[in-house]
């Protein structure tokens, strides 16, 4: 099945060095975590005990989108990391978890199922038996569209969920080896010789040609994270080689100011579209995947992670800090003002022509997304909060609840 077992499994807790702290005051990780929590307070819907997907700045102020169980689970994974650091969380995790686990009808894709499995395994492992009775994991790849079309993100979340369930195994979890291997092989088939992953393998019509060849930054980083988790859970090292191939290609293609670009060509190993550059990628999922891989392989990705974090803090195209401390949030992205500019950006990349984008062509997208802060805390939450941060608790009875859900 694989080349050889891992000689050592490297748990996150055994890694001692904070990758970016003390390199710059802009990269104060505990302060960044505290800002993420402030943002989440703005996104929380107390009546539903769920988080809104997004806040958008309008002429009337911040406008809140509908609540999202999926994004709430991402947030809960991040909050769990902060709580494990010993810091006080300003949310009642148990009450919010109860709200999101009460109804699983939101699970509409293989990625959703993987995310739910990941959360259950890490936060409420005693519930794994209930989850495996509710969902048929052996047939899941064929039951959901993103599984049948082999979407990289869906496969990655599903593989990571299985890996987390394997790590949480207590004798009640069924044997997941076969479905894990099948998912791994489908994911591996999306990867080019360059190390870059395409977005999907079996999309319909003309979109197949496009999405089989091109993949977003999110495709790359979720694949890296899933392969790392799979290697650790099943004690094999072959997936780590694939993850390193991808990570090293991303590192080579990173922008001069630390940008993680938006769209990549797996055949030519180049950037196709640079914009928008998302804060989610810079200090959220980018650090999440690269730090996990670095810990598993002893490879050092601290510098590209640091540069990505610094981009949000002002080392960017506009020289503006995307962190808004007055309102307690981090803006979504920097992108081109006009869609036609983004079109020419992609067209020029195919002709190996230079980009003509100038400073006046860019704008900050004044939106705030819940999953950004969830993934940020997943990456950095273990480093805790500044002293005295986050004392009040919301989301339940007013007390921090730490019990499990029956």
Residue pairs with C-beta under 8 A, 6 or more apart in sequence:
1 181
1 236
2 236
2 237
2 238
2 239
3 236
3 237
3 238
4 236
4 237
5 235
5 236
5 237
6 231
6 232
6 235
6 236
6 237
6 240
9 232
9 235
10 232
10 295
10 296
10 298
12 292
12 295
12 382
13 382
15 295
17 302
18 29
18 383
19 287
19 291
19 294
19 301
19 302
19 305
19 306
20 27
20 29
20 302
20 305
20 306
20 309
21 27
21 28
21 29
21 30
21 383
23 306
24 306
24 310
24 313
26 309
26 310
26 313
26 314
26 315
27 306
27 309
27 310
27 313
29 380
29 383
30 383
30 384
30 385
30 386
30 389
31 386
32 283
32 309
32 323
32 376
32 380
33 82
33 87
33 376
33 377
33 380
33 381
33 383
33 384
33 385
34 385
34 386
34 389
34 390
35 323
35 325
35 328
35 329
35 330
36 78
36 330
36 373
36 376
36 377
37 82
37 89
37 90
37 373
37 377
37 385
37 389
37 390
38 328
38 329
39 328
39 329
39 330
39 368
39 373
40 51
40 75
40 91
40 370
40 373
41 90
41 328
41 394
42 55
42 62
42 327
42 328
42 329
42 368
43 51
43 52
43 54
43 55
43 64
43 368
43 370
43 373
44 50
44 51
44 52
44 91
44 394
44 395
45 51
45 52
45 64
45 67
46 394
46 395
48 67
48 99
49 95
49 96
49 98
49 99
49 100
49 395
49 396
50 67
50 68
50 69
50 72
50 96
50 99
50 100
51 67
51 68
51 71
51 72
51 75
51 370
52 64
52 65
52 66
52 67
52 68
52 71
52 370
53 65
53 66
53 67
53 68
53 71
53 369
53 370
53 371
54 64
54 65
54 367
54 368
54 369
54 370
55 62
55 63
55 64
55 65
55 329
55 367
55 368
56 62
56 63
56 65
56 366
56 367
56 368
57 63
57 366
57 367
62 327
62 368
68 370
69 100
69 103
69 106
70 106
70 112
70 115
71 369
71 370
71 371
71 374
72 96
72 99
72 100
72 370
73 100
73 115
73 116
73 119
73 374
74 115
74 370
74 371
74 374
74 375
74 378
75 370
75 371
75 373
75 374
75 377
76 93
76 96
76 97
76 100
76 119
76 123
76 374
77 118
77 119
77 122
77 123
77 374
77 377
77 378
78 373
78 374
78 375
78 376
78 377
78 378
78 381
79 89
79 91
79 93
79 374
79 377
79 381
80 93
80 122
80 123
80 381
81 377
81 378
81 380
81 381
81 382
82 89
82 377
82 381
82 382
82 384
82 385
83 89
83 93
83 402
84 381
84 382
85 381
85 382
85 383
85 384
85 385
86 384
87 384
87 385
87 389
87 390
88 385
88 389
88 390
88 391
88 393
88 400
89 390
89 393
89 400
90 390
90 391
90 392
90 393
90 394
91 393
91 394
91 395
92 393
92 394
92 395
92 396
92 397
92 398
92 399
92 400
92 401
93 123
93 395
93 400
93 401
93 402
94 396
94 401
94 402
94 403
94 404
94 405
95 395
95 396
95 397
95 401
96 395
96 396
97 123
97 124
97 405
98 405
101 120
101 124
101 127
101 405
104 116
104 134
106 112
107 113
107 116
107 135
108 144
109 144
109 145
109 146
109 147
109 154
110 140
110 141
110 143
110 144
110 146
110 147
110 151
110 154
110 155
110 157
110 158
111 146
111 151
111 153
111 154
111 155
111 156
111 157
111 158
112 157
113 135
113 137
113 140
113 144
113 158
113 161
114 154
114 156
114 157
114 158
114 159
114 160
114 161
114 162
115 157
115 161
116 131
116 161
117 128
117 131
117 158
117 161
117 162
117 164
117 165
118 157
118 160
118 161
118 164
120 127
120 128
120 131
120 165
121 128
121 161
121 164
121 165
121 167
121 168
122 164
122 168
124 404
124 405
125 168
125 170
126 404
127 405
128 165
128 168
128 172
128 173
129 172
129 173
132 173
132 174
136 143
137 162
137 174
137 176
137 179
138 178
138 179
140 147
140 158
140 179
141 147
141 148
141 158
141 179
141 182
141 183
141 186
142 148
144 154
146 153
146 154
146 155
146 200
147 154
147 155
147 158
148 202
149 200
149 201
149 202
149 203
149 204
150 186
150 187
150 189
150 190
150 200
150 201
150 202
151 199
151 200
152 187
152 190
152 197
152 198
152 199
152 200
152 215
152 219
152 222
152 223
153 199
153 218
153 219
153 222
155 183
155 186
155 187
155 190
155 223
155 226
156 187
156 219
156 222
156 223
156 225
156 226
157 222
157 226
158 183
159 180
159 183
159 184
159 187
159 226
159 227
159 229
159 230
160 222
160 225
160 226
160 229
160 230
162 176
162 179
162 180
162 183
162 230
162 233
163 180
163 226
163 229
163 230
163 232
163 233
163 234
164 229
164 233
165 173
165 176
166 173
166 176
166 180
166 233
166 234
167 229
167 232
167 233
177 234
180 230
180 233
180 234
184 227
184 230
184 239
186 201
187 197
187 223
187 226
187 227
188 242
189 201
190 197
190 198
190 199
190 200
190 201
190 212
190 215
190 219
190 223
191 197
191 198
191 223
191 242
191 245
191 246
191 266
192 198
192 266
192 267
192 269
194 245
194 249
194 266
194 267
194 268
194 269
195 242
195 245
195 246
195 247
195 248
195 249
195 269
196 215
196 220
196 246
196 249
196 264
196 265
196 266
196 269
197 215
197 219
197 220
197 223
197 246
197 266
198 211
198 212
198 213
198 214
198 215
198 219
198 266
199 211
199 212
199 214
199 215
199 216
199 219
200 208
200 211
200 212
201 212
202 208
203 210
203 211
203 212
213 265
213 266
213 267
214 263
214 264
214 265
214 266
214 272
215 263
215 264
215 266
216 262
216 263
216 264
217 250
217 260
217 261
217 262
217 263
217 264
217 278
217 281
217 285
217 286
218 281
218 285
220 246
220 250
220 264
220 289
221 250
221 281
221 285
221 286
221 288
221 289
221 290
222 285
222 289
223 243
223 246
224 243
224 246
224 247
224 289
224 290
224 292
224 293
225 285
225 288
225 289
225 292
225 293
227 239
227 240
227 242
227 243
228 239
228 240
228 243
228 289
228 292
228 293
228 296
229 292
230 236
230 239
231 237
231 238
231 239
231 240
231 243
231 296
232 296
240 293
240 296
240 297
243 293
243 297
244 293
244 297
244 299
247 289
247 290
247 293
247 299
247 301
249 264
249 269
250 260
250 264
250 304
251 301
251 304
252 269
253 261
253 264
253 269
253 270
253 271
254 260
254 261
254 304
254 307
254 308
255 261
255 274
255 277
257 307
257 311
257 315
257 316
257 317
258 282
258 304
258 306
258 307
258 308
258 309
258 310
258 311
258 315
259 274
259 277
259 282
259 308
259 311
259 316
260 277
260 278
260 281
260 282
260 286
260 308
261 271
261 273
261 274
261 275
261 277
262 273
262 274
262 275
262 276
262 277
262 278
263 271
263 272
263 273
263 346
264 270
264 271
264 272
265 271
265 272
270 349
271 349
272 346
272 349
272 350
273 342
273 345
273 346
273 349
274 345
274 355
275 334
275 335
275 336
275 342
275 345
275 357
275 362
276 332
276 333
276 334
276 335
276 336
276 365
277 311
277 316
277 317
277 333
277 334
277 335
278 332
278 333
278 372
279 312
279 322
279 330
279 331
279 332
279 333
279 372
280 332
280 333
280 369
280 371
280 372
280 375
281 308
282 308
282 309
282 311
282 312
283 308
283 309
283 312
283 330
283 376
283 379
283 380
284 371
284 372
284 373
284 375
284 376
284 379
285 375
285 379
286 304
286 305
286 308
287 305
287 308
287 309
287 376
287 379
287 380
288 375
288 378
288 379
290 301
290 304
290 305
291 301
291 305
291 379
293 299
293 301
294 300
294 301
294 302
307 315
312 321
312 322
312 323
312 330
313 321
313 322
313 323
314 320
314 321
314 322
316 322
316 334
317 334
317 357
317 359
317 362
318 334
318 359
318 362
318 364
320 364
322 330
322 331
322 334
322 364
323 329
323 330
323 331
324 330
324 331
329 368
330 368
330 372
330 373
331 364
331 365
331 366
331 367
331 368
332 365
332 366
332 367
332 368
332 369
332 372
333 364
333 365
333 367
334 362
334 363
334 364
334 365
335 342
335 362
335 363
335 365
336 342
336 345
336 357
336 361
336 362
336 363
337 361
337 362
337 363
338 361
341 357
341 361
344 356
345 355
345 357
348 354
348 355
348 356
349 355
393 399
393 400
